[in-house]
């Protein structure tokens, strides 16, 4: 399956919709179950050509052979998006190892897995994605993964700042400091959003980057936002 950009109106073939078992296992962070559903054994002895599996075992194998790593939800989220949103680091690492292209896959709103972990504030998952990307992805794709924008023009740092996730914002600034100077589609900087979230930790995290932009919409800046949040 070739992943498509956000906003694509192509109809997803029925056989590529994510099966419920795979979704639930990914949501719950059941790495072994996800591996099993993807049709690959995990710690199970391989049978010799002369051995015969029981009918129940054969039925189970046939039942789960249809699941594959490229299935998507109705919102075009991959299994990595699902695992990332819940912060399941071990599962994230396993899925990235199987297909690194999942790291740059965008769902219907343009979110990559890094956007998902940033929105939820999963610091460990941010590190898991960044670590794998740096070790296994070429430079051009690394930039796309770490600094990519969704359909609203948000980077992962915009989302962490908007939701007041100070630790997540701190890790993202350390990983890709250039994000602190990026504006989203509404002309908002991560610092402006951090101030609007009223998170001191998020504000400090973004300000730790000397090149951080303070820009906001309609010629406002982070100081205007601070005044609006504390009119007294």
DRENPA-3360 file (N, C-alpha, C; in nm, 2 decimals, always signed):
BEGIN
1 = XXXXXXXX = +0.08/-0.12/+0.00/+0.00/+0.00/+0.00/+0.09/+0.12/+0.00 ~ +0.06/+0.22/-0.08/+0.13/+0.35/-0.09/+0.05/+0.45/+0.00 ~ +0.12/+0.51/+0.10/+0.05/+0.61/+0.18/+0.03/+0.74/+0.10 ~ -0.09/+0.80/+0.13/-0.12/+0.92/+0.06/-0.12/+1.04/+0.15 ~ -0.12/+1.16/+0.09/-0.11/+1.28/+0.17/-0.25/+1.31/+0.23 ~ -0.25/+1.40/+0.33/-0.37/+1.44/+0.39/-0.46/+1.51/+0.29 ~ -0.59/+1.49/+0.31/-0.69/+1.55/+0.22/-0.72/+1.47/+0.09 ~ -0.65/+1.36/+0.08/-0.67/+1.27/-0.04/-0.81/+1.21/-0.03;
9 = XXXXXXXX = -0.88/+1.22/-0.14/-1.02/+1.17/-0.15/-1.03/+1.03/-0.20 ~ -0.92/+0.96/-0.22/-0.92/+0.83/-0.27/-1.00/+0.74/-0.18 ~ -1.08/+0.65/-0.23/-1.15/+0.56/-0.15/-1.06/+0.45/-0.10 ~ -1.06/+0.41/+0.02/-0.98/+0.30/+0.07/-1.04/+0.17/+0.04 ~ -0.97/+0.08/-0.03/-1.03/-0.05/-0.06/-1.07/-0.12/+0.07 ~ -1.18/-0.19/+0.07/-1.23/-0.25/+0.20/-1.13/-0.34/+0.26 ~ -1.05/-0.41/+0.19/-0.95/-0.50/+0.25/-0.84/-0.43/+0.32 ~ -0.83/-0.30/+0.30/-0.72/-0.22/+0.37/-0.77/-0.16/+0.50;
17 = XXXXXXXX = -0.90/-0.16/+0.53/-0.95/-0.11/+0.65/-0.90/-0.20/+0.77 ~ -0.86/-0.13/+0.88/-0.79/-0.20/+0.99/-0.90/-0.29/+1.06 ~ -0.86/-0.42/+1.08/-0.95/-0.51/+1.15/-0.95/-0.47/+1.29 ~ -1.06/-0.50/+1.36/-1.09/-0.46/+1.50/-0.99/-0.52/+1.59 ~ -0.95/-0.64/+1.57/-0.85/-0.71/+1.66/-0.72/-0.64/+1.66 ~ -0.67/-0.60/+1.54/-0.55/-0.53/+1.53/-0.55/-0.39/+1.59 ~ -0.66/-0.32/+1.57/-0.68/-0.19/+1.64/-0.68/-0.20/+1.79 ~ -0.75/-0.29/+1.84/-0.76/-0.31/+1.99/-0.63/-0.35/+2.05;
25 = XXXXXXXX = -0.56/-0.44/+1.98/-0.42/-0.48/+2.03/-0.33/-0.36/+2.03 ~ -0.33/-0.28/+1.92/-0.24/-0.17/+1.91/-0.28/-0.06/+2.02 ~ -0.41/-0.04/+2.03/-0.45/+0.06/+2.13/-0.41/+0.02/+2.27 ~ -0.42/-0.11/+2.30/-0.38/-0.15/+2.44/-0.23/-0.18/+2.45 ~ -0.15/-0.16/+2.35/-0.01/-0.18/+2.36/+0.03/-0.33/+2.37 ~ -0.05/-0.42/+2.31/-0.01/-0.56/+2.32/+0.08/-0.60/+2.21 ~ +0.21/-0.58/+2.23/+0.30/-0.60/+2.12/+0.30/-0.74/+2.07 ~ +0.30/-0.84/+2.15/+0.30/-0.98/+2.11/+0.17/-1.01/+2.03;
33 = XXXXXXXX = +0.06/-0.96/+2.07/-0.06/-0.98/+2.00/-0.06/-0.92/+1.86 ~ -0.01/-0.80/+1.85/+0.00/-0.73/+1.73/+0.09/-0.81/+1.63 ~ +0.20/-0.86/+1.68/+0.29/-0.94/+1.60/+0.22/-1.07/+1.55 ~ +0.14/-1.13/+1.64/+0.07/-1.25/+1.60/-0.04/-1.22/+1.49 ~ -0.11/-1.10/+1.51/-0.21/-1.07/+1.41/-0.15/-1.03/+1.28 ~ -0.03/-0.98/+1.28/+0.04/-0.95/+1.15/+0.09/-1.08/+1.08 ~ +0.07/-1.19/+1.15/+0.10/-1.32/+1.08/+0.25/-1.36/+1.10 ~ +0.32/-1.31/+1.20/+0.45/-1.35/+1.22/+0.46/-1.40/+1.36;
41 = XXXXXXXX = +0.53/-1.51/+1.38/+0.54/-1.58/+1.51/+0.63/-1.50/+1.61 ~ +0.61/-1.51/+1.73/+0.69/-1.44/+1.84/+0.71/-1.55/+1.95 ~ +0.83/-1.61/+1.94/+0.87/-1.71/+2.04/+0.80/-1.84/+2.02 ~ +0.74/-1.87/+1.90/+0.67/-1.99/+1.88/+0.76/-2.08/+1.79 ~ +0.77/-2.21/+1.83/+0.86/-2.30/+1.76/+0.80/-2.32/+1.62 ~ +0.89/-2.33/+1.52/+0.85/-2.35/+1.38/+0.84/-2.50/+1.36 ~ +0.73/-2.54/+1.30/+0.71/-2.69/+1.28/+0.79/-2.74/+1.16 ~ +0.83/-2.86/+1.17/+0.90/-2.93/+1.06/+0.80/-2.96/+0.95;
49 = XXXXXXXX = +0.85/-2.98/+0.83/+0.76/-3.01/+0.71/+0.68/-3.13/+0.74 ~ +0.73/-3.23/+0.82/+0.65/-3.35/+0.84/+0.55/-3.34/+0.95 ~ +0.56/-3.24/+1.03/+0.47/-3.22/+1.14/+0.34/-3.16/+1.09 ~ +0.23/-3.19/+1.16/+0.10/-3.14/+1.12/+0.04/-3.06/+1.24 ~ +0.00/-2.94/+1.21/-0.07/-2.85/+1.31/-0.21/-2.90/+1.33 ~ -0.26/-2.88/+1.45/-0.39/-2.92/+1.48/-0.49/-2.83/+1.40 ~ -0.61/-2.88/+1.38/-0.71/-2.80/+1.30/-0.73/-2.66/+1.36 ~ -0.73/-2.66/+1.50/-0.76/-2.53/+1.56/-0.64/-2.43/+1.53;
57 = XXXXXXXX = -0.52/-2.48/+1.54/-0.40/-2.40/+1.51/-0.40/-2.35/+1.37 ~ -0.44/-2.44/+1.27/-0.45/-2.40/+1.13/-0.56/-2.29/+1.11 ~ -0.67/-2.31/+1.18/-0.78/-2.21/+1.17/-0.73/-2.08/+1.22 ~ -0.66/-2.08/+1.33/-0.61/-1.95/+1.39/-0.52/-1.88/+1.30 ~ -0.43/-1.96/+1.24/-0.33/-1.91/+1.15/-0.40/-1.84/+1.02 ~ -0.50/-1.91/+0.97/-0.57/-1.86/+0.85/-0.65/-1.74/+0.89 ~ -0.70/-1.73/+1.01/-0.79/-1.62/+1.05/-0.70/-1.49/+1.06 ~ -0.58/-1.50/+1.10/-0.50/-1.38/+1.13/-0.41/-1.35/+1.01;
65 = XXXXXXXX = -0.40/-1.43/+0.91/-0.31/-1.40/+0.80/-0.35/-1.28/+0.72 ~ -0.48/-1.24/+0.73/-0.53/-1.12/+0.65/-0.48/-0.99/+0.71 ~ -0.45/-0.98/+0.84/-0.40/-0.86/+0.89/-0.26/-0.82/+0.84 ~ -0.25/-0.69/+0.80/-0.11/-0.65/+0.76/-0.09/-0.51/+0.81 ~ +0.04/-0.47/+0.81/+0.08/-0.35/+0.88/+0.04/-0.22/+0.81 ~ -0.02/-0.24/+0.69/-0.06/-0.12/+0.61/-0.21/-0.09/+0.62 ~ -0.28/-0.17/+0.70/-0.42/-0.14/+0.72/-0.44/-0.01/+0.79 ~ -0.55/+0.06/+0.76/-0.57/+0.19/+0.82/-0.72/+0.20/+0.87;
73 = XXXXXXXX = -0.74/+0.30/+0.96/-0.87/+0.33/+1.01/-0.95/+0.41/+0.91 ~ -1.07/+0.44/+0.94/-1.15/+0.53/+0.86/-1.09/+0.67/+0.85 ~ -1.01/+0.71/+0.95/-0.94/+0.84/+0.94/-0.80/+0.83/+0.88 ~ -0.77/+0.71/+0.82/-0.65/+0.68/+0.75/-0.53/+0.67/+0.85 ~ -0.56/+0.65/+0.97/-0.45/+0.63/+1.07/-0.40/+0.49/+1.06 ~ -0.27/+0.47/+1.06/-0.20/+0.34/+1.06/-0.20/+0.28/+1.20 ~ -0.15/+0.16/+1.21/-0.14/+0.10/+1.34/-0.03/+0.17/+1.42 ~ +0.06/+0.23/+1.36/+0.16/+0.31/+1.43/+0.10/+0.44/+1.49;
81 = XXXXXXXX = +0.01/+0.50/+1.41/-0.06/+0.62/+1.47/-0.14/+0.58/+1.60 ~ -0.20/+0.46/+1.59/-0.28/+0.42/+1.71/-0.19/+0.39/+1.83 ~ -0.08/+0.32/+1.81/+0.01/+0.29/+1.92/+0.08/+0.42/+1.97 ~ +0.11/+0.51/+1.88/+0.18/+0.64/+1.92/+0.08/+0.72/+2.00 ~ -0.04/+0.73/+1.97/-0.14/+0.82/+2.04/-0.15/+0.77/+2.19 ~ -0.13/+0.64/+2.21/-0.13/+0.58/+2.34/+0.00/+0.57/+2.41 ~ +0.11/+0.61/+2.34/+0.24/+0.61/+2.40/+0.30/+0.48/+2.43 ~ +0.27/+0.38/+2.35/+0.33/+0.24/+2.37/+0.47/+0.23/+2.30;
89 = XXXXXXXX = +0.57/+0.25/+2.38/+0.71/+0.26/+2.33/+0.75/+0.13/+2.27 ~ +0.73/+0.02/+2.33/+0.78/-0.11/+2.28/+0.71/-0.14/+2.15 ~ +0.58/-0.12/+2.14/+0.51/-0.14/+2.02/+0.56/-0.05/+1.91 ~ +0.58/+0.08/+1.94/+0.63/+0.17/+1.84/+0.76/+0.13/+1.78 ~ +0.85/+0.08/+1.87/+0.98/+0.04/+1.82/+0.96/-0.08/+1.73 ~ +0.88/-0.18/+1.76/+0.85/-0.30/+1.68/+0.80/-0.26/+1.55 ~ +0.70/-0.17/+1.54/+0.64/-0.13/+1.42/+0.73/-0.06/+1.33 ~ +0.81/+0.03/+1.39/+0.91/+0.11/+1.31/+1.01/+0.01/+1.25;
97 = XXXXXXXX = +1.05/-0.09/+1.33/+1.15/-0.18/+1.28/+1.10/-0.26/+1.16 ~ +0.97/-0.29/+1.16/+0.90/-0.36/+1.05/+0.89/-0.28/+0.92 ~ +0.85/-0.15/+0.94/+0.83/-0.06/+0.82/+0.86/+0.08/+0.86 ~ +0.97/+0.14/+0.83/+1.01/+0.27/+0.87/+0.92/+0.38/+0.80 ~ +0.86/+0.34/+0.68/+0.77/+0.43/+0.61/+0.65/+0.47/+0.69 ~ +0.62/+0.40/+0.79/+0.50/+0.43/+0.88/+0.53/+0.56/+0.95 ~ +0.66/+0.60/+0.97/+0.70/+0.72/+1.05/+0.65/+0.85/+0.98 ~ +0.65/+0.84/+0.85/+0.61/+0.96/+0.77/+0.47/+0.95/+0.71;
105 = XXXXXXXX = +0.39/+0.85/+0.75/+0.26/+0.83/+0.70/+0.17/+0.94/+0.76 ~ +0.08/+1.00/+0.68/-0.01/+1.10/+0.73/-0.15/+1.05/+0.73 ~ -0.23/+1.08/+0.83/-0.37/+1.04/+0.83/-0.45/+1.15/+0.76 ~ -0.58/+1.14/+0.78/-0.67/+1.24/+0.70/-0.66/+1.38/+0.75 ~ -0.60/+1.41/+0.86/-0.58/+1.55/+0.91/-0.43/+1.58/+0.89 ~ -0.35/+1.50/+0.83/-0.21/+1.53/+0.80/-0.12/+1.49/+0.92 ~ -0.17/+1.43/+1.02/-0.09/+1.40/+1.14/+0.00/+1.28/+1.11 ~ +0.12/+1.29/+1.15/+0.21/+1.17/+1.15/+0.21/+1.11/+1.29;
113 = XXXXXXXX = +0.27/+1.00/+1.31/+0.28/+0.94/+1.44/+0.34/+1.04/+1.54 ~ +0.44/+1.12/+1.50/+0.50/+1.21/+1.59/+0.40/+1.32/+1.64 ~ +0.31/+1.36/+1.55/+0.21/+1.46/+1.59/+0.12/+1.39/+1.70 ~ +0.09/+1.26/+1.68/+0.00/+1.19/+1.78/+0.07/+1.19/+1.91 ~ +0.19/+1.16/+1.92/+0.26/+1.15/+2.06/+0.27/+1.28/+2.12 ~ +0.30/+1.38/+2.04/+0.31/+1.52/+2.09/+0.18/+1.57/+2.14 ~ +0.07/+1.55/+2.07/-0.06/+1.59/+2.12/-0.10/+1.53/+2.25 ~ -0.06/+1.40/+2.27/-0.09/+1.33/+2.39/+0.01/+1.36/+2.50;
121 = XXXXXXXX = +0.13/+1.41/+2.47/+0.23/+1.44/+2.57/+0.31/+1.32/+2.61 ~ +0.32/+1.22/+2.53/+0.40/+1.10/+2.57/+0.55/+1.12/+2.54 ~ +0.62/+1.16/+2.64/+0.76/+1.20/+2.62/+0.84/+1.08/+2.58 ~ +0.82/+0.96/+2.64/+0.90/+0.84/+2.61/+0.88/+0.80/+2.47 ~ +0.76/+0.81/+2.42/+0.72/+0.78/+2.28/+0.79/+0.87/+2.18 ~ +0.80/+1.00/+2.22/+0.87/+1.10/+2.13/+1.01/+1.05/+2.12 ~ +1.08/+1.01/+2.23/+1.22/+0.97/+2.22/+1.23/+0.84/+2.14 ~ +1.13/+0.75/+2.15/+1.14/+0.62/+2.08/+1.14/+0.65/+1.93;
129 = XXXXXXXX = +1.05/+0.74/+1.89/+1.04/+0.77/+1.74/+1.16/+0.84/+1.69 ~ +1.21/+0.94/+1.77/+1.33/+1.02/+1.73/+1.45/+0.93/+1.72 ~ +1.46/+0.84/+1.82/+1.58/+0.75/+1.83/+1.58/+0.66/+1.70 ~ +1.47/+0.60/+1.67/+1.47/+0.51/+1.56/+1.49/+0.59/+1.43 ~ +1.43/+0.70/+1.41/+1.44/+0.78/+1.29/+1.59/+0.82/+1.27 ~ +1.65/+0.87/+1.37/+1.79/+0.91/+1.36/+1.88/+0.80/+1.32 ~ +1.85/+0.68/+1.37/+1.94/+0.56/+1.34/+1.91/+0.49/+1.21 ~ +1.79/+0.51/+1.15/+1.75/+0.43/+1.04/+1.70/+0.50/+0.92;
137 = XXXXXXXX = +1.69/+0.63/+0.93/+1.62/+0.71/+0.82/+1.72/+0.81/+0.76 ~ +1.72/+0.82/+0.63/+1.81/+0.92/+0.56/+1.78/+1.06/+0.60 ~ +1.87/+1.15/+0.58/+1.86/+1.29/+0.63/+1.74/+1.36/+0.58 ~ +1.70/+1.35/+0.45/+1.59/+1.42/+0.40/+1.46/+1.38/+0.47 ~ +1.44/+1.25/+0.48/+1.32/+1.19/+0.55/+1.32/+1.22/+0.69 ~ +1.44/+1.23/+0.76/+1.45/+1.26/+0.90/+1.39/+1.40/+0.93 ~ +1.42/+1.49/+0.84/+1.37/+1.63/+0.86/+1.22/+1.63/+0.84 ~ +1.17/+1.55/+0.74/+1.02/+1.54/+0.72/+0.95/+1.48/+0.84;
145 = XXXXXXXX = +1.01/+1.38/+0.90/+0.95/+1.32/+1.02/+0.95/+1.40/+1.14 ~ +1.06/+1.47/+1.17/+1.08/+1.55/+1.29/+1.01/+1.69/+1.28 ~ +1.01/+1.75/+1.16/+0.96/+1.88/+1.15/+0.84/+1.90/+1.06 ~ +0.78/+1.78/+1.02/+0.67/+1.79/+0.93/+0.55/+1.86/+0.99 ~ +0.47/+1.91/+0.90/+0.35/+1.98/+0.94/+0.22/+1.91/+0.90 ~ +0.12/+1.92/+0.98/-0.01/+1.86/+0.94/-0.09/+1.95/+0.85 ~ -0.22/+1.92/+0.83/-0.30/+2.00/+0.74/-0.33/+2.14/+0.79 ~ -0.32/+2.16/+0.93/-0.33/+2.29/+0.99/-0.20/+2.37/+0.99;
153 = XXXXXXXX = -0.09/+2.30/+0.95/+0.04/+2.37/+0.95/+0.11/+2.35/+1.08 ~ +0.06/+2.27/+1.17/+0.12/+2.25/+1.30/+0.23/+2.15/+1.29 ~ +0.34/+2.18/+1.36/+0.45/+2.08/+1.38/+0.41/+2.01/+1.51 ~ +0.49/+1.91/+1.54/+0.47/+1.83/+1.67/+0.48/+1.93/+1.79 ~ +0.57/+2.03/+1.78/+0.59/+2.12/+1.89/+0.47/+2.21/+1.91 ~ +0.41/+2.25/+1.80/+0.29/+2.33/+1.81/+0.18/+2.25/+1.90 ~ +0.17/+2.12/+1.87/+0.07/+2.05/+1.94/+0.10/+2.03/+2.08 ~ +0.23/+2.00/+2.11/+0.27/+1.98/+2.25/+0.25/+2.11/+2.33;
161 = XXXXXXXX = +0.28/+2.23/+2.27/+0.27/+2.36/+2.33/+0.12/+2.39/+2.35 ~ +0.04/+2.37/+2.25/-0.11/+2.40/+2.26/-0.17/+2.32/+2.37 ~ -0.13/+2.20/+2.40/-0.19/+2.12/+2.50/-0.11/+2.13/+2.64 ~ -0.02/+2.22/+2.64/+0.05/+2.25/+2.77/+0.14/+2.14/+2.82 ~ +0.20/+2.05/+2.73/+0.28/+1.94/+2.77/+0.43/+1.99/+2.77 ~ +0.47/+2.03/+2.89/+0.60/+2.09/+2.91/+0.72/+2.00/+2.88 ~ +0.71/+1.87/+2.93/+0.82/+1.78/+2.91/+0.83/+1.73/+2.77 ~ +0.71/+1.71/+2.71/+0.71/+1.68/+2.56/+0.77/+1.79/+2.48;
169 = XXXXXXXX = +0.73/+1.92/+2.51/+0.78/+2.03/+2.44/+0.93/+2.04/+2.45 ~ +0.98/+2.01/+2.57/+1.13/+2.02/+2.60/+1.20/+1.92/+2.52 ~ +1.15/+1.80/+2.51/+1.22/+1.69/+2.43/+1.21/+1.73/+2.28 ~ +1.10/+1.78/+2.23/+1.09/+1.82/+2.09/+1.19/+1.93/+2.05 ~ +1.20/+2.03/+2.14/+1.30/+2.14/+2.12/+1.44/+2.09/+2.12 ~ +1.47/+1.99/+2.20/+1.60/+1.93/+2.20/+1.63/+1.85/+2.08 ~ +1.53/+1.78/+2.03/+1.54/+1.70/+1.91/+1.55/+1.78/+1.78 ~ +1.46/+1.88/+1.77/+1.46/+1.97/+1.65/+1.43/+2.11/+1.69;
177 = XXXXXXXX = +1.53/+2.18/+1.73/+1.51/+2.32/+1.78/+1.46/+2.42/+1.68 ~ +1.47/+2.39/+1.55/+1.42/+2.48/+1.44/+1.27/+2.49/+1.45 ~ +1.20/+2.39/+1.51/+1.05/+2.39/+1.52/+1.01/+2.51/+1.61 ~ +1.09/+2.56/+1.70/+1.05/+2.67/+1.78/+1.03/+2.80/+1.70 ~ +1.08/+2.81/+1.58/+1.07/+2.93/+1.50/+0.96/+2.92/+1.39 ~ +0.90/+2.80/+1.39/+0.80/+2.77/+1.28/+0.66/+2.83/+1.32 ~ +0.59/+2.88/+1.22/+0.45/+2.93/+1.24/+0.36/+2.83/+1.17 ~ +0.24/+2.81/+1.23/+0.14/+2.72/+1.17/+0.06/+2.79/+1.07;
185 = XXXXXXXX = -0.04/+2.73/+1.02/-0.13/+2.79/+0.92/-0.21/+2.91/+0.96 ~ -0.22/+2.93/+1.09/-0.29/+3.04/+1.15/-0.19/+3.15/+1.19 ~ -0.06/+3.14/+1.16/+0.03/+3.24/+1.20/+0.08/+3.23/+1.35 ~ +0.05/+3.12/+1.41/+0.08/+3.10/+1.55/+0.22/+3.03/+1.57 ~ +0.30/+3.08/+1.66/+0.42/+3.01/+1.70/+0.40/+2.92/+1.81 ~ +0.49/+2.82/+1.83/+0.47/+2.73/+1.95/+0.47/+2.81/+2.08 ~ +0.55/+2.92/+2.09/+0.56/+3.00/+2.21/+0.42/+3.07/+2.24 ~ +0.36/+3.12/+2.14/+0.23/+3.18/+2.15/+0.13/+3.08/+2.20;
193 = XXXXXXXX = +0.13/+2.96/+2.15/+0.04/+2.85/+2.19/+0.07/+2.81/+2.33 ~ +0.19/+2.80/+2.37/+0.23/+2.76/+2.50/+0.18/+2.86/+2.60 ~ +0.19/+2.99/+2.57/+0.13/+3.09/+2.66/-0.02/+3.08/+2.67 ~ -0.08/+3.06/+2.56/-0.23/+3.04/+2.56/-0.27/+2.92/+2.64 ~ -0.19/+2.82/+2.65/-0.22/+2.70/+2.73/-0.20/+2.72/+2.88 ~ -0.14/+2.83/+2.91/-0.11/+2.86/+3.06/-0.02/+2.76/+3.12 ~ +0.06/+2.70/+3.04/+0.16/+2.60/+3.10/+0.29/+2.67/+3.11 ~ +0.34/+2.70/+3.23/+0.47/+2.76/+3.25/+0.58/+2.67/+3.20;
201 = XXXXXXXX = +0.56/+2.54/+3.22/+0.66/+2.44/+3.18/+0.68/+2.44/+3.02 ~ +0.56/+2.45/+2.95/+0.57/+2.46/+2.81/+0.63/+2.58/+2.76 ~ +0.60/+2.70/+2.82/+0.66/+2.82/+2.79/+0.81/+2.82/+2.81 ~ +0.86/+2.77/+2.92/+1.00/+2.76/+2.95/+1.07/+2.67/+2.85 ~ +1.00/+2.56/+2.81/+1.06/+2.47/+2.72/+1.09/+2.53/+2.58 ~ +0.99/+2.61/+2.53/+1.01/+2.67/+2.40/+1.11/+2.79/+2.41 ~ +1.11/+2.86/+2.52/+1.20/+2.97/+2.54/+1.34/+2.92/+2.55 ~ +1.36/+2.80/+2.58/+1.50/+2.75/+2.59/+1.57/+2.75/+2.46;
209 = XXXXXXXX = +1.50/+2.76/+2.35/+1.56/+2.78/+2.22/+1.57/+2.93/+2.19 ~ +1.69/+2.98/+2.17/+1.71/+3.12/+2.15/+1.65/+3.18/+2.03 ~ +1.62/+3.10/+1.93/+1.55/+3.14/+1.81/+1.40/+3.13/+1.81 ~ +1.34/+3.11/+1.92/+1.20/+3.09/+1.93/+1.12/+3.21/+1.88 ~ +1.02/+3.19/+1.80/+0.94/+3.30/+1.75/+0.83/+3.32/+1.85 ~ +0.79/+3.45/+1.87/+0.68/+3.48/+1.96/+0.55/+3.52/+1.88 ~ +0.55/+3.50/+1.75/+0.44/+3.55/+1.67/+0.31/+3.48/+1.70 ~ +0.21/+3.56/+1.68/+0.07/+3.51/+1.70/-0.01/+3.56/+1.58;
217 = XXXXXXXX = -0.14/+3.53/+1.58/-0.23/+3.58/+1.47/-0.26/+3.73/+1.48 ~ -0.30/+3.79/+1.37/-0.34/+3.93/+1.36/-0.25/+4.02/+1.43 ~ -0.12/+4.00/+1.40/-0.01/+4.09/+1.45/+0.01/+4.09/+1.60 ~ -0.05/+3.99/+1.66/-0.02/+3.97/+1.81/+0.10/+3.89/+1.83 ~ +0.15/+3.88/+1.95/+0.26/+3.80/+1.99/+0.24/+3.73/+2.12 ~ +0.34/+3.66/+2.17/+0.32/+3.59/+2.30/+0.29/+3.68/+2.41 ~ +0.34/+3.80/+2.41/+0.31/+3.90/+2.52/+0.17/+3.94/+2.52 ~ +0.11/+3.96/+2.40/-0.03/+3.99/+2.40/-0.11/+3.87/+2.45;
225 = XXXXXXXX = -0.07/+3.75/+2.42/-0.14/+3.63/+2.47/-0.13/+3.62/+2.62 ~ -0.01/+3.66/+2.68/+0.00/+3.66/+2.82/-0.09/+3.76/+2.89 ~ -0.11/+3.87/+2.83/-0.20/+3.97/+2.88/-0.34/+3.93/+2.88 ~ -0.37/+3.86/+2.77/-0.51/+3.81/+2.75/-0.54/+3.70/+2.85 ~ -0.44/+3.62/+2.89/-0.46/+3.52/+2.98/-0.46/+3.56/+3.13 ~ -0.40/+3.68/+3.15/-0.40/+3.74/+3.29/-0.43/+3.89/+3.28 ~ -0.56/+3.92/+3.25/-0.60/+4.06/+3.24/-0.57/+4.14/+3.36 ~ -0.56/+4.08/+3.48/-0.54/+4.16/+3.60/-0.40/+4.21/+3.61;
% end
